[in-house]
Amino acid sequence: MERFVRAFLKASLAWLVLGVTAGVAMAARPAWTVYRPAHVHMVLLGFVTMMIYGVAYHVIPRFTGFPLHSRRAAAWHWWASNVGLALMVAGFAARATGAAAGTPVLAAGGALSALGAYTFAYVLWRTIDGPASMRAAARRGRDASAGARGAALPIAGARGG
C-alpha cells in the first residue's frame, strides 16, 4: 500500500475519533453546540472524505489498469487537505468564541482544503484516462481488431439508417 494511501486512512480514523469526541462533548455540555460546524467538518471532511481519498487512490489504479498519474500530487494532497481541515476546525472554534481571527483562518483552511480536493479530482481524472502512450496503444489495438472484423453492420432501428 502506498505511503500516502496509508496516511489518508490513518488521518481518516484520527478525524473520526476527534469528531466523535466533539459530538460526545456537545451532548454532555449543550452550551458547546456552538462548535457544531467544527464537529460536522471533522466527521464529514475528516473521516468520510479522507477515507474516500485513501480508498480511491488505492483502488482506482487497480480498476483502470493504469498507474496513478502523480504520486507526488497525491502526497501533496494529503498535506493540503489535513492542514486545511485543521485550519477550518480552528477557524470555526475561534468564530464560535467571537475571535476576529476566526474568519480569515477558516477561509484559509477552506481554500487549502478545496485545493486538495481539486488536486484529487485532477489526479484521478488523469489516472482514469491513463497515460497518453497507453491510450494511443489501446486505440491502435481497437482499430486493428475492428478492421479484422470488417465493416460494422447498421443496427436495426437506429436513427438515420
KOLBA-346255 format. One record per residue (C-alpha): residue in three letters; chain; y, z, x. Coordinates in Angstrom, 2 decimals, m for minus. Each point is the difference from the previous one (the first is absolute). Example, Ala and Ser with C-alpha at 12.3 -4.5 7.8 and 13.67 -1.06 7.14 Angstrom:
KOLBA-346255
(rec 'ALA' 'A' (m4.50 7.80 12.30)) (rec 'SER' 'A' (3.44 m0.66 1.37)) 
This chain:
KOLBA-346255
(rec 'MET' 'A' (0.00 0.00 0.00)) (rec 'GLU' 'A' (3.44 m0.92 1.32)) (rec 'ARG' 'A' (2.19 2.86 1.18)) (rec 'PHE' 'A' (2.80 m0.77 m2.47)) (rec 'VAL' 'A' (m2.51 m0.17 m2.88)) (rec 'ARG' 'A' (m1.23 3.48 0.87)) (rec 'ALA' 'A' (3.63 1.16 0.33)) (rec 'PHE' 'A' (0.84 m1.31 m3.49)) (rec 'LEU' 'A' (m3.05 1.68 m1.52)) (rec 'LYS' 'A' (0.74 3.35 1.67)) (rec 'ALA' 'A' (3.70 m0.23 m0.93)) (rec 'SER' 'A' (m1.09 m0.66 m3.57)) (rec 'LEU' 'A' (m2.05 3.17 m0.05)) (rec 'ALA' 'A' (2.81 2.02 1.59)) (rec 'TRP' 'A' (2.48 m1.26 m2.65)) (rec 'LEU' 'A' (m2.54 0.89 m2.71)) (rec 'VAL' 'A' (m0.19 3.59 1.25)) (rec 'LEU' 'A' (3.81 0.23 0.23)) (rec 'GLY' 'A' (0.46 m1.52 m3.47)) (rec 'VAL' 'A' (m2.59 2.23 m1.64)) (rec 'THR' 'A' (1.50 3.05 1.70)) (rec 'ALA' 'A' (3.45 m0.95 m1.31)) (rec 'GLY' 'A' (m1.49 m0.46 m3.48)) (rec 'VAL' 'A' (m1.64 3.42 0.07)) (rec 'ALA' 'A' (3.24 1.57 1.25)) (rec 'MET' 'A' (1.94 m1.61 m2.87)) (rec 'ALA' 'A' (m2.57 1.29 m2.48)) (rec 'ALA' 'A' (0.30 3.50 1.39)) (rec 'ARG' 'A' (3.79 m0.05 0.22)) (rec 'PRO' 'A' (1.47 m2.16 m2.80)) (rec 'ALA' 'A' (3.45 0.11 1.65)) (rec 'TRP' 'A' (m1.49 m2.11 2.80)) (rec 'THR' 'A' (m0.52 m2.96 m2.33)) (rec 'VAL' 'A' (3.28 m1.30 1.47)) (rec 'TYR' 'A' (m2.29 m1.21 2.81)) (rec 'ARG' 'A' (m2.03 m2.19 m2.36)) (rec 'PRO' 'A' (1.26 m3.31 1.51)) (rec 'ALA' 'A' (m1.15 1.16 3.45)) (rec 'HIS' 'A' (m3.39 1.03 m1.45)) (rec 'VAL' 'A' (m0.45 m3.32 m1.80)) (rec 'HIS' 'A' (0.84 m2.00 3.11)) (rec 'MET' 'A' (m2.37 2.08 2.15)) (rec 'VAL' 'A' (m2.85 m0.76 m2.40)) (rec 'LEU' 'A' (0.77 m3.62 m0.90)) (rec 'LEU' 'A' (1.53 m1.42 3.18)) (rec 'GLY' 'A' (m1.76 2.48 2.24)) (rec 'PHE' 'A' (m3.52 0.31 m1.33)) (rec 'VAL' 'A' (m0.53 m3.07 m2.18)) (rec 'THR' 'A' (1.94 m2.61 1.94)) (rec 'MET' 'A' (m1.07 1.14 3.47)) (rec 'MET' 'A' (m3.62 m0.07 m1.17)) (rec 'ILE' 'A' (0.48 m3.53 m1.34)) (rec 'TYR' 'A' (1.62 m1.08 3.28)) (rec 'GLY' 'A' (m2.84 1.41 2.08)) (rec 'VAL' 'A' (m2.79 m1.38 m2.14)) (rec 'ALA' 'A' (1.65 m3.41 m0.32)) (rec 'TYR' 'A' (0.53 m0.30 3.75)) (rec 'HIS' 'A' (m3.69 0.76 0.44)) (rec 'VAL' 'A' (m1.56 m2.20 m2.69)) (rec 'ILE' 'A' (2.28 m3.04 m0.40)) (rec 'PRO' 'A' (m0.86 m1.48 3.43)) (rec 'ARG' 'A' (m3.68 0.50 m0.80)) (rec 'PHE' 'A' (0.31 m1.58 m3.47)) (rec 'THR' 'A' (1.94 m3.01 1.26)) (rec 'GLY' 'A' (m1.90 m0.48 3.24)) (rec 'PHE' 'A' (3.31 m0.22 1.89)) (rec 'PRO' 'A' (1.31 2.48 2.55)) (rec 'LEU' 'A' (2.95 2.20 m0.94)) (rec 'HIS' 'A' (3.16 m2.00 0.60)) (rec 'SER' 'A' (1.74 2.68 2.10)) (rec 'ARG' 'A' (m1.47 3.31 1.08)) (rec 'ARG' 'A' (3.32 0.94 1.58)) (rec 'ALA' 'A' (1.84 m0.52 m3.31)) (rec 'ALA' 'A' (m2.64 2.07 m1.82)) (rec 'ALA' 'A' (0.49 2.86 2.49)) (rec 'TRP' 'A' (3.81 m0.27 m0.37)) (rec 'HIS' 'A' (m0.51 0.05 m3.75)) (rec 'TRP' 'A' (m1.72 3.40 0.26)) (rec 'TRP' 'A' (3.00 1.48 1.78)) (rec 'ALA' 'A' (2.56 m1.58 m2.34)) (rec 'SER' 'A' (m1.81 1.10 m3.14)) (rec 'ASN' 'A' (m0.69 3.57 1.07)) (rec 'VAL' 'A' (3.38 0.70 1.61)) (rec 'GLY' 'A' (1.69 m1.68 m2.97)) (rec 'LEU' 'A' (m1.92 2.11 m2.48)) (rec 'ALA' 'A' (0.70 3.21 1.94)) (rec 'LEU' 'A' (3.72 m0.86 m0.10)) (rec 'MET' 'A' (m0.22 m0.73 m3.71)) (rec 'VAL' 'A' (m1.68 3.34 m0.71)) (rec 'ALA' 'A' (2.63 1.80 2.11)) (rec 'GLY' 'A' (2.76 m1.93 m1.79)) (rec 'PHE' 'A' (m1.35 0.87 m3.44)) (rec 'ALA' 'A' (m0.30 3.67 0.99)) (rec 'ALA' 'A' (3.53 0.03 1.44)) (rec 'ARG' 'A' (1.46 m1.61 m3.10)) (rec 'ALA' 'A' (m1.78 2.55 m2.19)) (rec 'THR' 'A' (1.84 2.77 1.83)) (rec 'GLY' 'A' (3.33 m1.84 m0.23)) (rec 'ALA' 'A' (0.25 m0.96 3.69)) (rec 'ALA' 'A' (2.28 m3.00 0.54)) (rec 'ALA' 'A' (m2.27 m1.39 2.73)) (rec 'GLY' 'A' (m2.85 m0.46 m2.49)) (rec 'THR' 'A' (1.07 m3.40 m1.28)) (rec 'PRO' 'A' (0.43 m1.78 3.36)) (rec 'VAL' 'A' (m3.26 1.52 1.29)) (rec 'LEU' 'A' (m1.76 m1.15 m3.16)) (rec 'ALA' 'A' (1.50 m3.48 0.31)) (rec 'ALA' 'A' (m1.05 m0.31 3.65)) (rec 'GLY' 'A' (m3.52 1.14 m0.84)) (rec 'GLY' 'A' (m0.22 m2.38 m2.93)) (rec 'ALA' 'A' (1.14 m2.93 2.13)) (rec 'LEU' 'A' (m2.52 0.85 2.71)) (rec 'SER' 'A' (m2.81 0.37 m2.54)) (rec 'ALA' 'A' (0.97 m3.34 m1.55)) (rec 'LEU' 'A' (m0.06 m1.69 3.42)) (rec 'GLY' 'A' (m3.49 1.39 0.46)) (rec 'ALA' 'A' (m1.12 m1.39 m3.36)) (rec 'TYR' 'A' (1.53 m3.41 0.82)) (rec 'THR' 'A' (m1.83 0.04 3.34)) (rec 'PHE' 'A' (m3.26 0.77 m1.79)) (rec 'ALA' 'A' (0.49 m2.88 m2.44)) (rec 'TYR' 'A' (0.84 m2.41 2.84)) (rec 'VAL' 'A' (m2.95 1.00 2.19)) (rec 'LEU' 'A' (m2.51 m0.20 m2.83)) (rec 'TRP' 'A' (1.42 m3.27 m1.34)) (rec 'ARG' 'A' (m0.38 m1.58 3.44)) (rec 'THR' 'A' (m3.46 1.55 0.39)) (rec 'ILE' 'A' (m1.17 m1.41 m3.33)) (rec 'ASP' 'A' (1.23 m3.48 1.01)) (rec 'GLY' 'A' (m1.59 0.33 3.43)) (rec 'PRO' 'A' (1.21 m1.50 3.26)) (rec 'ALA' 'A' (1.33 m3.57 m0.21)) (rec 'SER' 'A' (m2.76 m1.30 2.30)) (rec 'MET' 'A' (m2.70 1.49 m2.24)) (rec 'ARG' 'A' (1.66 m1.38 m3.16)) (rec 'ALA' 'A' (0.13 m3.48 1.58)) (rec 'ALA' 'A' (m3.67 0.19 1.01)) (rec 'ALA' 'A' (m0.99 1.11 m3.50)) (rec 'ARG' 'A' (2.03 m2.84 m1.53)) (rec 'ARG' 'A' (m1.69 m2.54 2.30)) (rec 'GLY' 'A' (m3.40 1.40 m1.00)) (rec 'ARG' 'A' (0.81 m0.28 m3.72)) (rec 'ASP' 'A' (1.34 m3.52 0.45)) (rec 'ALA' 'A' (m3.11 m1.05 1.91)) (rec 'SER' 'A' (m2.38 1.42 m2.60)) (rec 'ALA' 'A' (2.00 m1.57 m2.85)) (rec 'GLY' 'A' (m0.23 m3.39 1.73)) (rec 'ALA' 'A' (m3.76 0.38 0.40)) (rec 'ARG' 'A' (m0.45 0.53 m3.73)) (rec 'GLY' 'A' (1.97 m3.08 m0.97)) (rec 'ALA' 'A' (2.87 m0.26 m2.45)) (rec 'ALA' 'A' (0.34 2.73 m2.57)) (rec 'LEU' 'A' (m0.75 m0.96 m3.57)) (rec 'PRO' 'A' (2.60 0.73 m2.66)) (rec 'ILE' 'A' (m0.71 3.05 m2.12)) (rec 'ALA' 'A' (m0.56 m0.72 m3.68)) (rec 'GLY' 'A' (2.92 1.10 m2.09)) (rec 'ALA' 'A' (2.37 0.31 2.96)) (rec 'ARG' 'A' (3.59 m1.01 m0.68)) (rec 'GLY' 'A' (1.11 m3.41 1.09)) (rec 'GLY' 'A' (m3.58 m1.21 0.31)) 
